[in-house]
Amino acid sequence: MLQPKQCFLLLFAWAIMAGGAMAQSVSSLESKAEKLFRTRQYEEAIGIYQQAVEKGSENPKTFYGLGMSYFSLADVNQRVKGAESLQKALDLDAGRFPKWTYLNLAKLYHLNEQIPQAEKALAAYEQVMDRRDPKAVQEVQAFKKALKNAKKYIGKPRKIAVHDFGFQVNSEHVEYNPVVSADEAIIAYTVLHPDEKGREMVEQIMMTTKDGMGNWKHPEKVEIETNARFNVGTAGISPDGEQMLIYMGGASNTGDIYEVLRTESGWTKPKAMNMVNTSRFHETTLSITSDGKTIYFASDRPGGYGGMDIWKVEKGQNGKWGQPKNLGPEINSPANEDAPFIHPDNITLFFTSDGHETMGGNDIFRSVLRGKEWTKPENMGYPINTPADDSYFTLIADGSKGYFSSNRKGGQGLQDIYYFDMPEQEANIPLTMLKGKIVGEDGKPIKTSIKMVNRKTQESVDFVYDPNPNTGNFLIILPPGQNYDMIIESEGFMPYTINVNIPNQTYFYELYQMIQLKSIKQFGVLVGQEVSVKNKFYDVEQEVNSMIDQKLFKESQLVQNDSLDMYEMMDLIVASEDEVAMDYLLDLAFKVKPVDLINFDQETEKMEVAKRRYFFDESTTEHLERKVVDGQEIFTLPTLSVTEESKKQKAQKAQPKVLQSTFEASLLNKQHQVFFQVGSSEMEDKYKPELQSLLEDLMKYEDLGIEISGHASQDGDAATNEKLSNERAIEVLNFFNHKGVVRRRIKAKGYGVIQDEQVSKEQARRVDIRLVDLKTYEN
């Protein structure tokens, strides 16, 4: 039996040998992984490096090799995993690795949407980089801009849910460039996969259609007769899905656009689109307007602004295609623009670019044709765009759903097909700019806040700006063909709701709106409010002559022509809480046609006029409307539907009708008087039976009202008599009001002293009461 001392020595020796064996094992793994890394066998290297880490390696080179192996993979899901290892390698021994390791780390953080970490890594790279290298400096500056854009867009995402198309389309391979028929019944796309022998990658067009239940069928290959050496990919599709535009190219061919037609036996032989193709240069994607008269395409031909550019070619009146024209520097940048898609409205262009205000890699942009000029390209924002490559966007005809491809993290493979339902404020539809003003009875502005809700979707509208307290002017940007509730809270008034219908215009429109509020008082007591609304629609091409600052006029013309992105400008200003900039922008928006220059008194066909009076004793909780806006509960007066009320008013003017009352006309002859003692406003009980008789008539007929007129004798001073006449009228008013007759049906006023000398003082101390027809009564 071994002694305790011998056991201890044996265990100690075993521990030393085991530790040496483990150290040798880790060292061996690191050596093997490094060889694989050097020979660019990154996936194999990752597995060995991970084994070394799991066995306890703390070697900075191991973490560097593991991080760079992940960095070198094409799959973003795998690639972003390298950030943790690279970060640890730099934390352990930063001086041991190339300076650009910090830059690679920043790129991984950027891809993983960890923007603050990416900025920190990029800042570290700037400290050690060679600033004498102009390419390095240029790359850093471009990366900084991308990070800034990514922070802005990711920090304020669009209200959009992006969906993976699913396993029936997406795979471990590359799927991209979806093209969709106008009715969304057909989708074709390109898949890049290994050939049958696994030696090289080839492109193939796939197509899926919907079954009778509206579900997508299993995709099938689109067989195109072509040279076996050519790759074939999607480039566009006709609205009906019967004509497809394809890209064909190979090792000995720069790549051109062809047309194929669907027949009963399959697709026709490709026909070259010679109006856009060149023999020496590269044409990749193409989109045709719904009228068939203009083609937009991407090419790297001479005459562009750098890399791939967007071009167009138009069909003349003779039916022949003209010469291609570059869309110019507003669309094309020194970088690459590709994948144009012109929406069926023929004025909205979507395209892909790695220039402009990209958040990194390729982003999808939108621009609208205003007259002959394109608006500044607008980044479609996050989560449509990400720091990864997002490309090949297409929108179905009604603007409700978009499709695109992306290699973002979370996908099935390298690049996948995605789709999303387009919110109305993001949809590809012409906008209406609502310029309004809210004033009181005296014409002066009232402090107000506004919320806008789509009646159909119950979603709040972005970019709603409260009226300027100094001018009363407010600005709201809306898509057309929708019905909205404006929930308005004005100081000194109950919350009220105005319903506004935006017409289905086909281009940019301006709606001018004047809202005037009046208090309804009886004897100095606020009993209700009147809301008056006038809407006037204008074509933005009309001119208004006004004396304005020349600089502001030029800038306001940019707004009018939509050359300035109002969404983007307002978004930035609100985010920065720059009140001066916001006031200037709102002022700028009103410069071309200020609300004050609009003649609301002259009614036209394009003008809507509506008015409604609300009495607070009818505005109990059961009468108020409950609105929920972004989780906030607001009770407002019943909605004033401007369009409906305006139509009623115009119809009444066009065809006046005799208003039929439900009661006997003889009731209007009923008149009663209540007399009061000297200096008193207390009604004696003997008059109440007469008033009860009137009350019964009022309760029986809803279109009857009651007029109450208070008077006083010439005794005493004018102020006292005025007060007495009011108090006496109020006494009678309260009798009816407390018994259920609402203020809307009571017309009451104190008239002070009766000047007729033939009327005795006893007769002058009275209240006159009579029934009136509410349909014909004028205040």
C-alpha positions, 0 to 999 in steps of 0.5 A, a space after each residue: 500500500 502506498 504511503 500518503 507521501 508517495 501518493 502526494 508525489 504521484 499525484 503531483 507528477 501526474 498533474 505536471 504531465 497532464 498540464 504539459 499534455 494540455 499545453 502541447 494540445 493547445 499549442 498543436 491546435 493553434 499551429 494547425 489552425 494557423 496553417 489553415 488560416 494562412 491557406 485561406 481555409 477559414 471555415 476549417 480554421 474556425 473549428 480548430 481555433 475554437 477547440 484551442 479557445 475551449 481548452 483555455 488558450 489565451 494567446 492573442 494570435 489565436 483570437 486574432 486568427 479566429 476573428 479574422 477567419 470569421 471576418 473572411 466569410 461571406 455569410 454575414 451571420 457568421 462574419 459578425 461573430 468575429 467581432 468578439 475575438 478580434 476585440 479580445 485579441 486587441 485587448 490582450 496585445 494590440 501592438 502585435 497586429 496590423 493597424 487595420 485590425 481596428 478598422 476590420 473590427 469597426 466593420 464587424 461591429 457596423 455589420 452587427 448594428 453595434 454602431 457605438 462600438 464601431 465608432 470607438 474601434 474606428 477612432 482607435 484606428 485613426 490614432 494609429 493609421 498612416 495619415 499620409 495614405 490618401 486612400 486610407 484617409 478617404 476610406 475612414 471619412 466615408 466610413 464615418 459618414 456611413 456610421 453617422 447615417 446608420 446611427 440616424 436611421 437605426 436610431 429612428 426606425 420606420 414603422 415597418 416589419 420586414 419579413 423573410 420570404 421563407 424557405 420555399 424561396 430562400 436557401 443557403 445560396 444567393 437569392 436576389 433581384 426579385 421582380 414582381 407583376 403588378 398584381 403580385 401574382 408572379 415573382 421571379 428572382 435570381 439564384 446563384 448556386 454551384 454548378 452540377 460539378 460544384 466547380 463554379 457558381 452559375 446564375 439561374 432564374 426561378 419563378 413562383 406563382 400563387 395558387 387559388 388560395 393566395 399561397 406561393 407555390 414551390 418555385 420552378 426554374 425558368 428555362 431560357 434558351 441561351 449559350 451554355 456559357 452565359 449566366 442568366 438573371 432577372 432584370 425586370 418584368 412587365 406589369 402582367 408578368 407575360 414579358 420578362 427582362 433578363 440579364 445575360 453575360 459570361 466570361 467573354 461578354 460584358 453582359 446585356 439586357 434581353 427580352 423574353 415572352 411567355 407562350 403556351 410552350 414556355 419562354 421565347 428565345 431572348 431578344 436583345 434590347 438594342 436600344 440600351 445594350 452596348 458591345 463594350 460596356 455593362 448593362 445589368 438591370 432595366 425597368 419600363 414605365 407603365 405606358 411603355 414610353 421610357 426605359 430606365 437602365 443601369 450601365 457603366 458606359 462613358 458619360 456617367 458620374 462614376 461606376 454604374 449609373 442610371 440612364 433612360 431612353 425614351 420612345 419618340 412620337 415616331 415610335 422609335 427609341 431615342 439616344 440614352 440619357 444619363 439621369 444626371 448628378 441628382 441621381 448618380 453619384 461618384 459611386 455606383 447606382 444600379 437596379 432602377 425600378 420605375 413605379 407604375 405611377 411613372 414618376 417614382 424611381 427606386 434604385 440601389 446605391 453605395 453612394 448618396 446617404 448610405 448607411 454602409 454597403 448598398 442601400 435602397 433610395 427613392 426619388 420622384 420626378 417633379 416636372 423635369 427634375 428629380 428630387 434628392 434621393 431619399 434613403 428608404 431608412 431602417 429596417 429596409 436598409 441596414 449596414 449590410 447590402 440591401 438592393 433590387 427593390 420593387 414595389 407593387 402597383 398600389 404601393 402597399 408592399 415592397 420586395 427586395 434582396 439583402 445579405 443582412 444578418 438573420 437570413 437563410 444564407 448569403 443573400 435572401 429575398 425579403 418583403 414588407 407591407 408599406 405604411 401609408 406615410 412611407 408608400 410610393 404615392 404623391 404627397 399632400 402638404 397641408 398648410 393651416 392656421 388656427 385662430 380665435 374669433 379676433 383672428 389672433 393665433 391660439 396655442 394649440 397641439 395637433 395629432 393626426 390619425 388615419 381613420 382606417 388603420 388607426 395609426 398616427 401620422 408622423 411629421 405633424 407639427 404644432 402651430 407656431 404660437 406667434 402665427 397660428 401656422 401649422 404644417 402636416 405632410 400626408 399621402 392622398 386618397 386617405 381619411 384622417 382625423 385631426 385631434 386638436 387641443 387649443 388653449 381655452 377650448 375643449 378638444 375637438 376633432 376635424 375629419 379631413 379627406 385627402 383627394 386622390 391626386 396624382 402629384 404633389 398637392 397643397 391643401 390650405 386650411 383655416 380653422 377659426 374658434 369662437 366661444 359661445 357665452 350666455 350672460 358671460 358664462 362659457 357654455 360652448 364653442 363654435 368650430 369653423 373650417 375652410 379647406 382650399 386645395 391648390 395645384 403647386 404649379 400655380 403662382 402667387 405674387 408676393 413680396 418676399 426675400 429673394 433668398 427665401 423665395 429660391 429656397 421655398 421653390 426648392 420645397 415647392 418642387 420637392 427638391 428639398 426632402 421635407 421628411 428628412 429635414 424635419 426629422 433632423 430638426 426635430 431630433 436636434 430640438 433646434 427650435 430656430 431651424 424648425 421656425 425657419 423651415 415652417 416659415 420657408 414652407 409658407 413663403 411660396 403661398 402663405 395661408 394669409 394670401 389665400 382668399 377663404 372668403 371667395 368660395 370655389 369648387 375646390 373649397 370645402 366649408 363646414 361649421 359646427 356649434 358645440 354646447 358643453 351641457 351636451 358634451 358629457 362623457 357619453 357624448 364625447 368621443 374617445 380617441 387613443 393616439 400612441 397610447 394616449 387617451 383623449 376625449 374630444 367633442 364629436 367629429 366635424 366631418 368637413 367634406 360631408 358637411 361641405 357637401 350638405 351645405 353646397 347641396 342646400 345652396 344649389 337646391 333650397 328646400 322648405 324646412 318642415 317642422 314637426 309642431 303646429 305653427 300656432 305654438 310659435 304664438 305662445 308668449 309669456 311674461 314673468 315679472 319681478 320685484 324691485 331690485 330682485 331677480 328671484 322668480 315667484 312660484 306663481 309663474 312656474 305652471 305657465 313655464 311648465 306648459 312651455 316645457 312640455 311643448 319643448 320636450 315633445 318637439 325637438 325642433 322647438 327652442 325657447 327665447 328668453 329676454 331679460 329687462 329692467 326698469 329705469 330705476 338705478 344706474 345702467 350697470 345695475 339694471 344691465 346686471 338685473 336684466 341678465 340675472 332675471 333671464 338667467 333665473 328663467 333659463 335655469 328653470 328650463 335648463 335644470 329640467 333637461 332643456 339643453 343650452 343649444 335650444 335656449 336663446 337668452 339675453 339681458 337687454 337692460 333698461 326698457 326705454 319706452 316711457 309708456 311702459 310702467 316700471 312694474 311692466 319693465 321689470 320682466 322676462 319675455 318668453 316665447 317658443 321659436 323654430 330652431 330651424 329658422 331662428 337666427 341669433 
